[in-house]
Amino acid sequence: MDMRGFINNDRLEWNEGIENTLNRFPIMLVSNEWRKGTNFHYQPGVEIHMTQEGDGTMVVGRQILLQSPRSVLVFRGTVPHQMISNSSYKRTVICVHQSGDDQGMLPALHRLIDFAWVPEDSCLSFSLNPKQFQHMEELCAGLRHELTDREIGWERMALAYVLQVTAFLQRSSATPGGAETFPTKSRKNDLVQLISDFVCSNLGEELTLKSVAKRFAVSEEYLTRSFTKEMNISFYQYVLLQRVAEGKRLLREAPDTSISDIAYMIGFPSSSHFSRHFKALTEETPSTYRQRQLTQA
């Protein structure tokens, strides 16, 4: 799936496979896995997602984050998320679930894992340097060994590795420059991520190519080339996609807000303008979409 396909992906799925695995033991590792994107899903616990090879775009809640080798994301699994990639990428994923069930495995020791530093509805993004990445790889290899071989004391050893991983990342988040809102693959990649974040946070503002290029002190041509290369769509198309995606969310979650008000909130000059672009991208009008969502609910 690419960025164009994301706009029509309303199928948010609960990941029962991860839930079942975490119910058996509260730590799960998927290591060195090659994937070509994922569906739009959520699950219990906290997820640590590390990209090892390849590139893609991770959508976590309302955030859109470009991912490249040595990128790490930490977020709560209950925040809907999806990896979008045009080609296969290699990743390692750790999921940890802190159940309130005191009868579960390692009930007391498990509470040593502190996730208070992880945001409730967004994510932390890290770009590891080569030395940090190697350290993370070594910790993941040790965790994989314990979860696979299950020798005497494997549960405590697995917990020990997760404690090291979470402490390492928490320290990085507390260090100035340790936790980034964008990966540092290149200056062009950084620019696209910064502008992407700005667009998503300011959908109701003027977001013309000219105004945004001026804000970030780049030429309109450079901004257009950078966006097309990284996102496979033009800047203009990207802004439309994000406005329509936010419109879909508001149509679902704010049934008492009029379509006209939603249009103005997300930067369209009129409800007819919103409806025209909405239908062009989703093949249905905002009112039809809202009614369908209410019926399905």
Wavefront OBJ file of the C-alpha trace (Angstrom):
o trace
v 0.000 0.000 0.000
v 1.216 3.524 -0.771
v 0.169 6.918 0.597
v -2.699 7.117 -1.888
v -4.107 3.816 -0.648
v -3.949 4.928 2.979
v -6.827 7.387 2.558
v -9.321 4.593 1.844
v -8.121 2.251 4.570
v -10.919 2.296 7.144
v -10.386 -1.289 8.289
v -8.885 -0.829 11.729
v -8.213 -4.333 13.043
v -7.517 -5.642 16.535
v -4.409 -7.850 16.278
v -5.576 -11.045 17.944
v -2.321 -12.820 17.109
v -0.293 -10.402 19.213
v -2.922 -10.461 21.972
v -2.842 -14.270 22.153
v 0.955 -14.338 22.201
v 1.141 -11.744 24.995
v -1.477 -13.622 27.006
v 0.867 -16.624 27.050
v 3.899 -14.534 28.037
v 3.913 -10.728 28.360
v 6.957 -10.199 26.123
v 6.945 -10.828 22.373
v 9.708 -10.434 19.804
v 9.501 -10.520 16.012
v 13.113 -10.389 14.876
v 14.780 -9.733 11.494
v 11.438 -9.942 9.682
v 11.088 -8.810 6.068
v 7.708 -7.158 5.426
v 6.056 -5.072 2.737
v 3.961 -2.912 5.020
v 1.255 -3.865 7.506
v -2.484 -3.402 7.832
v -4.054 -0.686 9.995
v -4.219 -2.268 13.449
v -3.863 -1.916 17.209
v -3.058 -4.280 20.061
v -2.400 -4.355 23.829
v 0.777 -3.163 25.482
v 3.659 -1.063 24.206
v 5.452 -1.580 20.879
v 9.106 -0.908 20.082
v 9.569 -0.884 16.299
v 13.099 -0.825 14.832
v 13.795 -0.572 11.095
v 16.945 -2.462 10.104
v 16.975 -2.257 6.304
v 14.822 -0.499 3.702
v 12.518 2.496 3.958
v 8.865 3.189 4.639
v 6.352 5.471 6.296
v 4.881 4.674 9.698
v 1.474 6.086 10.576
v 0.890 6.201 14.356
v -2.349 7.901 15.293
v -2.188 11.260 13.503
v 1.598 11.181 13.129
v 3.317 10.254 9.867
v 6.962 9.310 10.349
v 9.503 8.449 7.663
v 11.462 5.334 8.585
v 14.933 4.320 7.421
v 17.702 2.042 8.774
v 18.364 2.599 12.512
v 14.986 4.307 13.054
v 13.193 3.301 16.269
v 9.628 4.123 17.308
v 8.121 3.582 20.772
v 4.361 3.884 21.200
v 1.382 2.320 22.939
v -0.105 -0.504 20.910
v -3.620 0.826 21.491
v -2.804 3.777 19.200
v -3.840 2.693 15.672
v -0.767 2.245 13.496
v 0.372 1.036 10.101
v 3.637 0.717 8.195
v 3.396 1.771 4.544
v 6.164 0.637 2.203
v 6.444 0.262 -1.557
v 9.042 -2.494 -1.155
v 10.104 -4.968 1.517
v 11.847 -3.665 4.595
v 13.522 -5.493 7.501
v 12.385 -4.828 11.039
v 12.497 -6.034 14.626
v 9.459 -5.515 16.875
v 9.215 -5.930 20.647
v 5.776 -5.908 22.286
v 5.378 -5.775 26.066
v 2.064 -6.039 27.888
v 1.693 -5.064 31.545
v -1.475 -6.816 32.615
v -3.222 -5.913 35.833
v -3.594 -9.621 36.598
v -1.433 -10.405 39.620
v -1.767 -14.115 38.857
v 0.110 -13.693 35.568
v 3.684 -14.747 34.930
v 6.313 -12.638 36.720
v 3.662 -10.394 38.322
v 5.958 -8.486 40.695
v 9.098 -8.240 38.558
v 7.093 -7.290 35.493
v 6.005 -4.072 37.180
v 9.630 -2.936 37.148
v 9.156 -1.956 33.501
v 8.248 1.724 33.527
v 6.351 2.997 30.491
v 5.192 6.291 32.006
v 7.577 8.070 29.614
v 5.717 6.733 26.549
v 3.004 9.154 25.299
v -0.611 8.036 25.550
v -1.713 8.942 22.022
v 1.427 9.517 19.953
v 4.915 8.060 19.694
v 8.576 8.738 20.371
v 10.931 8.587 17.395
v 14.649 7.843 17.639
v 17.479 7.824 15.130
v 20.240 5.654 16.538
v 23.873 6.177 15.659
v 25.785 3.053 14.497
v 27.087 2.279 17.999
v 23.621 2.606 19.571
v 22.093 0.510 16.796
v 24.656 -2.255 17.367
v 23.834 -2.206 21.083
v 20.109 -2.539 20.326
v 20.822 -5.394 17.912
v 22.803 -7.212 20.619
v 20.019 -6.784 23.178
v 17.426 -8.048 20.677
v 19.630 -11.047 19.838
v 19.879 -11.920 23.529
v 16.117 -11.569 23.966
v 15.512 -13.732 20.903
v 17.786 -16.446 22.340
v 15.911 -16.525 25.659
v 12.440 -16.571 24.081
v 13.461 -19.273 21.585
v 15.609 -21.681 23.626
v 13.695 -21.331 26.916
v 16.463 -22.612 29.150
v 16.194 -22.535 32.944
v 15.303 -19.012 34.061
v 14.444 -17.804 30.546
v 11.504 -15.738 31.786
v 13.713 -13.676 34.122
v 16.398 -13.320 31.465
v 13.842 -12.142 28.890
v 12.572 -9.570 31.370
v 16.156 -8.466 32.060
v 16.754 -7.820 28.363
v 13.521 -5.834 28.039
v 14.471 -3.778 31.101
v 17.788 -2.944 29.413
v 16.073 -2.020 26.136
v 13.492 0.223 27.796
v 16.054 1.886 30.091
v 18.334 2.515 27.104
v 15.533 4.133 25.096
v 14.187 6.085 28.082
v 17.647 7.530 28.693
v 17.835 8.476 25.034
v 14.476 10.246 25.281
v 15.709 12.232 28.292
v 18.969 13.240 26.596
v 18.908 16.459 24.535
v 18.939 15.380 20.908
v 18.416 11.742 21.878
v 14.764 11.474 20.870
v 14.013 12.996 17.496
v 10.718 13.791 15.817
v 12.265 12.701 12.531
v 14.991 10.307 11.342
v 18.305 11.755 10.228
v 18.801 9.825 7.014
v 19.514 12.983 5.026
v 18.748 16.687 5.010
v 16.105 16.163 2.334
v 14.465 13.421 4.417
v 14.554 15.727 7.450
v 12.899 18.513 5.497
v 10.048 16.293 4.319
v 9.455 15.015 7.862
v 9.446 18.516 9.315
v 7.005 19.754 6.692
v 4.854 16.639 7.100
v 4.621 17.294 10.849
v 3.822 20.958 10.221
v 1.059 20.093 7.744
v -0.567 17.552 10.073
v -0.533 20.048 12.960
v -1.859 22.999 10.945
v -4.487 21.643 8.568
v -6.756 24.617 9.212
v -4.090 27.116 8.154
v -2.951 28.280 4.718
v -0.845 25.444 3.304
v -0.066 26.553 -0.216
v 3.196 25.456 -1.792
v 4.377 29.078 -1.805
v 3.598 29.779 1.867
v 5.107 26.537 3.179
v 8.234 26.841 1.020
v 8.719 30.372 2.361
v 8.230 29.211 5.951
v 10.949 26.562 5.603
v 13.245 28.785 3.515
v 13.418 26.524 0.457
v 12.373 26.996 -3.134
v 9.008 25.722 -4.316
v 10.758 23.483 -6.848
v 12.995 21.909 -4.197
v 10.069 21.276 -1.865
v 8.075 19.653 -4.668
v 10.970 17.417 -5.760
v 11.705 16.355 -2.176
v 8.093 15.478 -1.419
v 7.592 13.567 -4.650
v 10.740 11.515 -4.042
v 10.044 10.662 -0.390
v 6.239 10.329 -0.437
v 5.608 9.352 -4.083
v 3.032 12.148 -4.317
v 3.248 15.906 -4.782
v 3.070 18.345 -1.879
v -0.354 19.523 -3.066
v -1.661 15.937 -3.138
v -0.193 15.270 0.304
v -1.999 18.247 1.842
v -5.277 17.115 0.253
v -4.773 13.567 1.548
v -4.156 14.760 5.094
v -7.118 17.131 5.046
v -9.462 14.459 3.733
v -8.055 11.889 6.193
v -8.694 14.295 9.075
v -12.132 15.020 7.632
v -12.911 11.302 7.690
v -11.845 11.103 11.329
v -14.031 14.053 12.307
v -17.000 12.679 10.357
v -16.663 9.453 12.347
v -15.861 10.852 15.771
v -17.765 14.165 15.824
v -21.257 13.301 14.531
v -22.734 16.536 15.922
v -20.293 18.766 14.021
v -21.693 19.971 10.708
v -19.943 19.153 7.456
v -19.475 22.888 6.830
v -17.735 23.338 10.186
v -15.507 20.336 9.503
v -14.587 21.773 6.098
v -13.430 25.052 7.661
v -11.625 23.277 10.503
v -9.410 21.361 8.077
v -8.654 24.222 5.732
v -11.224 24.007 2.940
v -12.830 27.328 1.930
v -16.328 25.815 1.719
v -18.281 22.609 2.268
v -18.692 22.184 -1.497
v -14.920 22.396 -1.956
v -14.475 19.774 0.779
v -17.158 17.523 -0.724
v -15.626 17.679 -4.185
v -12.154 16.627 -3.031
v -13.569 14.100 -0.558
v -15.553 12.355 -3.284
v -12.618 12.432 -5.702
v -10.457 10.553 -3.197
v -13.014 8.250 -1.549
v -15.698 7.867 -4.240
v -18.451 8.967 -1.839
v -19.674 12.248 -0.388
v -18.956 13.274 3.225
v -22.631 12.847 4.157
v -22.757 9.356 2.624
v -19.545 8.388 4.412
v -20.821 9.668 7.763
v -24.130 7.830 7.362
v -22.335 4.596 6.469
v -20.114 4.871 9.535
v -23.120 5.517 11.798
v -24.949 2.529 10.322
v -21.959 0.228 10.786
v -21.514 1.412 14.364
l 1 2 3 4 5 6 7 8 9 10 11 12 13 14 15 16 17 18 19 20 21 22 23 24 25 26 27 28 29 30 31 32 33 34 35 36 37 38 39 40 41 42 43 44 45 46 47 48 49 50 51 52 53 54 55 56 57 58 59 60 61 62 63 64 65 66 67 68 69 70 71 72 73 74 75 76 77 78 79 80 81 82 83 84 85 86 87 88 89 90 91 92 93 94 95 96 97 98 99 100 101 102 103 104 105 106 107 108 109 110 111 112 113 114 115 116 117 118 119 120 121 122 123 124 125 126 127 128 129 130 131 132 133 134 135 136 137 138 139 140 141 142 143 144 145 146 147 148 149 150 151 152 153 154 155 156 157 158 159 160 161 162 163 164 165 166 167 168 169 170 171 172 173 174 175 176 177 178 179 180 181 182 183 184 185 186 187 188 189 190 191 192 193 194 195 196 197 198 199 200 201 202 203 204 205 206 207 208 209 210 211 212 213 214 215 216 217 218 219 220 221 222 223 224 225 226 227 228 229 230 231 232 233 234 235 236 237 238 239 240 241 242 243 244 245 246 247 248 249 250 251 252 253 254 255 256 257 258 259 260 261 262 263 264 265 266 267 268 269 270 271 272 273 274 275 276 277 278 279 280 281 282 283 284 285 286 287 288 289 290 291 292 293 294 295 296 297
